[in-house]
């Protein structure tokens, strides 16, 4: 069968690869180039699920080999997309870039898969953008940079030490998370520092459309902002740069973006239109998650989508589509539990570390006062 996938990000590309052994696939991608360099972690569980499916259909050894190289290391988005694009093209997938879909009727194929992200045009055109279970969890600043390939990742004890230093001011900017690949022979590699921030910082840095991927802040601009907690964010970044230098690296072309950490689920993920076209959603089009769980969820959905559309008949299709819908709901609920647990842990760590910092600062102050009094 002929299938059109709208969206050529990691999930759309993987979905195309998994479907290509049985169907003719075309990808429509609105971007002309891929410029997203931030690192992503793909869990071993996710990799195992994809490989298990590939082994079951006895196809795509190259994809299995690629997936195994992604274990236990952050991979830049652009590397994921370029690698999957290469495999998809070799499997006969046609990728058309610079194509914006504004009308579903302009797509001739009888099956359309929306893999076009959180602001999905397919979800808007077909499902009226109806979402359920929408939650604003938190806000995040992301420091994206490049550093020499031999830069060492941060060790746990170092991360804990810097979190403790961040908490000395008693601020709620305490915990941060690094995404950085292990040392390699590359001239440069991308890195990302994820810093949970309060709403007040997000409001300042997202004002007038700033803080997005296309309107990121430079460190020089950030340092000029007269806001107490933004200044704290700048100090965290300077402290992080100091730690990078100890590990053989530095911040090259650093940019700061801010994002709201929102989770949601589309009310529907499958629909058969009046003209008998089948529309399905995968990835962030189907539901949105945070803390890198979105990509992992999307890869699981790509596998389930391939299973749903494998050897389909008019009798089996309705059952398969119902199973896919239920699968997406259960997967979202399971991932949401993981996210909420991690979020609660971050909030608890922020509070306890900041409290420890205040206690330590007060203790040092009392000790100095006592020594000063004795010297008089």
GUROZA-684272 format. One line per field, with one value per residue (C-alpha): residue in three letters; residue number from 1; chain; x, y, z. Coordinates in steps of 0.5 Angstrom, whole numbers. Layout:
aa: [ALA:...];
i: [NUM:...];
ch: [A:...];
x: [X:...];
y: [Y:...];
z: [Z:...];
This chain:
aa: [UNK:UNK:UNK:UNK:UNK:UNK:UNK:UNK:UNK:UNK:UNK:UNK:UNK:UNK:UNK:UNK:UNK:UNK:UNK:UNK:UNK:UNK:UNK:UNK:UNK:UNK:UNK:UNK:UNK:UNK:UNK:UNK:UNK:UNK:UNK:UNK:UNK:UNK:UNK:UNK:UNK:UNK:UNK:UNK:UNK:UNK:UNK:UNK:UNK:UNK:UNK:UNK:UNK:UNK:UNK:UNK:UNK:UNK:UNK:UNK:UNK:UNK:UNK:UNK:UNK:UNK:UNK:UNK:UNK:UNK:UNK:UNK:UNK:UNK:UNK:UNK:UNK:UNK:UNK:UNK:UNK:UNK:UNK:UNK:UNK:UNK:UNK:UNK:UNK:UNK:UNK:UNK:UNK:UNK:UNK:UNK:UNK:UNK:UNK:UNK:UNK:UNK:UNK:UNK:UNK:UNK:UNK:UNK:UNK:UNK:UNK:UNK:UNK:UNK:UNK:UNK:UNK:UNK:UNK:UNK:UNK:UNK:UNK:UNK:UNK:UNK:UNK:UNK:UNK:UNK:UNK:UNK:UNK:UNK:UNK:UNK:UNK:UNK:UNK:UNK:UNK:UNK:UNK:UNK:UNK:UNK:UNK:UNK:UNK:UNK:UNK:UNK:UNK:UNK:UNK:UNK:UNK:UNK:UNK:UNK:UNK:UNK:UNK:UNK:UNK:UNK:UNK:UNK:UNK:UNK:UNK:UNK:UNK:UNK:UNK:UNK:UNK:UNK:UNK:UNK:UNK:UNK:UNK:UNK:UNK:UNK:UNK:UNK:UNK:UNK:UNK:UNK:UNK:UNK:UNK:UNK:UNK:UNK:UNK:UNK:UNK:UNK:UNK:UNK:UNK:UNK:UNK:UNK:UNK:UNK:UNK:UNK:UNK:UNK:UNK:UNK:UNK:UNK:UNK:UNK:UNK:UNK:UNK:UNK:UNK:UNK:UNK:UNK:UNK:UNK:UNK:UNK:UNK:UNK:UNK:UNK:UNK:UNK:UNK:UNK:UNK:UNK:UNK:UNK:UNK:UNK:UNK:UNK:UNK:UNK:UNK:UNK:UNK:UNK:UNK:UNK:UNK:UNK:UNK:UNK:UNK:UNK:UNK:UNK:UNK:UNK:UNK:UNK:UNK:UNK:UNK:UNK:UNK:UNK:UNK:UNK:UNK:UNK:UNK:UNK:UNK:UNK:UNK:UNK:UNK:UNK:UNK:UNK:UNK:UNK:UNK:UNK:UNK:UNK:UNK:UNK:UNK:UNK:UNK:UNK:UNK:UNK:UNK:UNK:UNK:UNK:UNK:UNK:UNK:UNK:UNK:UNK:UNK:UNK:UNK:UNK:UNK:UNK:UNK:UNK:UNK:UNK:UNK:UNK:UNK:UNK:UNK:UNK:UNK:UNK:UNK:UNK:UNK:UNK:UNK:UNK:UNK:UNK:UNK:UNK:UNK:UNK:UNK:UNK:UNK:UNK:UNK:UNK:UNK:UNK:UNK:UNK:UNK:UNK:UNK:UNK:UNK:UNK:UNK:UNK:UNK:UNK:UNK:UNK:UNK:UNK:UNK:UNK:UNK:UNK:UNK:UNK:UNK:UNK:UNK:UNK];
i: [1:2:3:4:5:6:7:8:9:10:11:12:13:14:15:16:17:18:19:20:21:22:23:24:25:26:27:28:29:30:31:32:33:34:35:36:37:38:39:40:41:42:43:44:45:46:47:48:49:50:51:52:53:54:55:56:57:58:59:60:61:62:63:64:65:66:67:68:69:70:71:72:73:74:75:76:77:78:79:80:81:82:83:84:85:86:87:88:89:90:91:92:93:94:95:96:97:98:99:100:101:102:103:104:105:106:107:108:109:110:111:112:113:114:115:116:117:118:119:120:121:122:123:124:125:126:127:128:129:130:131:132:133:134:135:136:137:138:139:140:141:142:143:144:145:146:147:148:149:150:151:152:153:154:155:156:157:158:159:160:161:162:163:164:165:166:167:168:169:170:171:172:173:174:175:176:177:178:179:180:181:182:183:184:185:186:187:188:189:190:191:192:193:194:195:196:197:198:199:200:201:202:203:204:205:206:207:208:209:210:211:212:213:214:215:216:217:218:219:220:221:222:223:224:225:226:227:228:229:230:231:232:233:234:235:236:237:238:239:240:241:242:243:244:245:246:247:248:249:250:251:252:253:254:255:256:257:258:259:260:261:262:263:264:265:266:267:268:269:270:271:272:273:274:275:276:277:278:279:280:281:282:283:284:285:286:287:288:289:290:291:292:293:294:295:296:297:298:299:300:301:302:303:304:305:306:307:308:309:310:311:312:313:314:315:316:317:318:319:320:321:322:323:324:325:326:327:328:329:330:331:332:333:334:335:336:337:338:339:340:341:342:343:344:345:346:347:348:349:350:351:352:353:354:355:356:357:358:359:360:361:362:363:364:365:366:367:368:369:370:371:372:373:374:375:376];
ch: [A:A:A:A:A:A:A:A:A:A:A:A:A:A:A:A:A:A:A:A:A:A:A:A:A:A:A:A:A:A:A:A:A:A:A:A:A:A:A:A:A:A:A:A:A:A:A:A:A:A:A:A:A:A:A:A:A:A:A:A:A:A:A:A:A:A:A:A:A:A:A:A:A:A:A:A:A:A:A:A:A:A:A:A:A:A:A:A:A:A:A:A:A:A:A:A:A:A:A:A:A:A:A:A:A:A:A:A:A:A:A:A:A:A:A:A:A:A:A:A:A:A:A:A:A:A:A:A:A:A:A:A:A:A:A:A:A:A:A:A:A:A:A:A:A:A:A:A:A:A:A:A:A:A:A:A:A:A:A:A:A:A:A:A:A:A:A:A:A:A:A:A:A:A:A:A:A:A:A:A:A:A:A:A:A:A:A:A:A:A:A:A:A:A:A:A:A:A:A:A:A:A:A:A:A:A:A:A:A:A:A:A:A:A:A:A:A:A:A:A:A:A:A:A:A:A:A:A:A:A:A:A:A:A:A:A:A:A:A:A:A:A:A:A:A:A:A:A:A:A:A:A:A:A:A:A:A:A:A:A:A:A:A:A:A:A:A:A:A:A:A:A:A:A:A:A:A:A:A:A:A:A:A:A:A:A:A:A:A:A:A:A:A:A:A:A:A:A:A:A:A:A:A:A:A:A:A:A:A:A:A:A:A:A:A:A:A:A:A:A:A:A:A:A:A:A:A:A:A:A:A:A:A:A:A:A:A:A:A:A:A:A:A:A:A:A:A:A:A:A:A:A:A:A:A:A:A:A:A:A:A:A:A:A:A:A:A:A:A:A:A:A:A:A:A:A];
x: [0:2:3:5:8:8:14:21:24:26:20:17:23:23:16:18:24:19:14:18:19:12:9:11:13:13:15:13:18:17:24:29:35:36:39:37:43:41:43:37:38:34:33:36:28:26:32:30:23:25:30:25:21:26:28:21:20:28:29:34:40:43:38:39:47:45:41:46:51:46:46:48:50:46:46:45:38:41:45:39:35:41:43:35:34:40:37:30:33:36:30:26:23:22:23:21:23:20:13:8:1:-5:-10:-11:-15:-8:-5:-7:-5:-10:-6:-3:1:2:9:9:10:7:4:2:-2:-5:-8:-11:-14:-17:-18:-19:-13:-17:-13:-14:-10:-6:-2:3:9:15:19:26:32:37:44:46:53:59:65:71:70:75:71:69:62:60:61:55:59:61:54:52:57:55:47:49:53:47:43:47:43:37:34:29:35:39:39:41:42:47:47:54:56:63:69:70:75:70:73:66:60:54:52:46:45:38:36:29:27:21:16:18:25:21:17:23:26:20:18:17:18:25:28:26:30:30:31:36:39:47:51:52:45:43:48:45:38:37:33:35:34:36:43:43:42:48:52:50:52:59:60:58:63:68:67:67:74:76:74:78:72:69:63:63:57:53:45:40:33:27:21:15:14:7:4:-2:-6:-9:-17:-16:-10:-14:-20:-22:-25:-31:-27:-24:-17:-14:-11:-6:-2:5:10:9:3:-1:1:7:12:18:25:26:21:17:22:22:15:15:19:15:9:13:13:6:4:8:5:-2:-1:2:-2:-8:-15:-22:-24:-17:-16:-22:-19:-12:-14:-18:-12:-7:-11:-12:-4:-3:-7:-4:3:2:-1:5:10:6:7:15:15:11:15:22:18:17:24:27:22:24:31:31:28:32:39:37:35:42:45:42:43:51:51:48:53:59:56:55:62:66:62:64:71:71:68:74:79:76];
y: [0:7:11:18:20:28:30:28:28:22:18:20:17:11:9:10:5:0:0:0:-7:-8:-1:5:10:18:23:30:35:42:44:44:42:39:44:41:39:38:31:26:19:13:8:1:-2:2:0:-7:-6:-4:-9:-15:-12:-12:-19:-22:-19:-21:-14:-9:-11:-4:-1:-6:-4:3:2:-1:4:9:5:9:15:22:22:29:30:32:25:21:24:24:16:14:18:15:8:10:12:6:2:6:11:18:24:31:37:44:41:44:41:45:41:34:33:34:28:22:16:12:12:18:18:25:25:32:34:38:43:38:40:33:33:40:39:32:31:39:39:36:34:31:31:37:39:44:41:46:50:49:52:49:51:48:48:45:42:38:31:28:32:28:27:30:25:24:26:33:34:33:38:43:42:44:50:52:51:56:62:58:59:54:54:48:41:41:35:34:31:29:24:20:22:20:22:28:35:37:34:37:38:40:43:42:47:47:54:58:61:68:66:63:69:74:70:68:75:78:71:70:64:59:55:61:66:63:68:69:69:76:78:74:77:84:82:85:80:76:69:70:72:66:62:66:64:56:57:60:55:49:52:52:44:43:46:41:36:38:42:49:52:54:57:57:59:59:57:56:51:50:43:41:34:32:27:27:25:21:18:14:16:14:20:20:19:12:15:13:18:16:20:18:21:28:29:23:25:30:28:31:29:26:20:23:20:14:14:16:10:5:8:7:0:-1:3:-2:-8:-5:-4:-11:-15:-12:-14:-10:-15:-14:-7:-4:-9:-7:0:0:-4:1:7:3:2:9:11:6:8:15:13:9:14:20:16:16:23:25:21:25:31:30:28:34:39:35:35:43:44:40:42:49:48:45:51:56:52:51:59:60:55:59:65:63:60:67:71:67:67:74:75:71:75:82];
z: [0:-1:6:7:13:15:19:18:25:29:30:23:20:24:23:15:16:20:15:8:8:6:4:-1:4:2:8:7:12:12:14:9:13:20:25:32:35:42:45:46:50:48:53:52:53:47:43:45:43:36:35:37:32:26:28:28:20:19:16:16:19:18:23:28:28:28:34:38:37:41:47:54:50:48:41:38:34:27:28:29:23:18:20:20:13:10:12:10:3:2:4:-2:2:-1:3:0:4:4:4:8:9:9:6:8:1:-3:0:-5:-1:3:9:12:19:23:26:25:33:38:34:29:23:22:29:27:20:22:30:31:35:41:47:54:60:59:65:65:69:70:66:63:61:56:55:48:46:42:46:43:42:48:53:59:61:68:74:79:85:81:79:86:88:83:85:93:91:87:93:97:95:97:90:87:81:84:80:73:68:63:56:53:49:52:49:42:36:33:32:36:39:42:49:53:60:62:68:71:72:76:72:73:69:64:63:63:58:53:53:46:43:45:48:42:38:33:38:43:48:48:54:53:53:59:63:62:64:71:74:81:79:71:74:78:72:69:75:74:67:69:74:69:64:69:70:63:63:68:64:57:54:54:52:44:41:47:47:52:50:55:54:58:60:58:57:54:50:43:44:38:35:29:24:18:14:9:3:7:8:14:19:25:30:32:37:40:35:39:46:49:54:58:60:54:55:49:44:47:47:40:38:42:38:31:32:34:28:24:27:26:19:17:13:14:11:11:17:21:20:25:31:30:30:36:39:37:40:47:46:46:52:56:54:55:62:64:62:65:72:71:69:75:80:76:77:84:86:82:87:93:91:90:96:101:97:98:105:106:103:107:114:111:110:117:120:117:119:126:126:123:128:134:132:131:138:141:137:140];
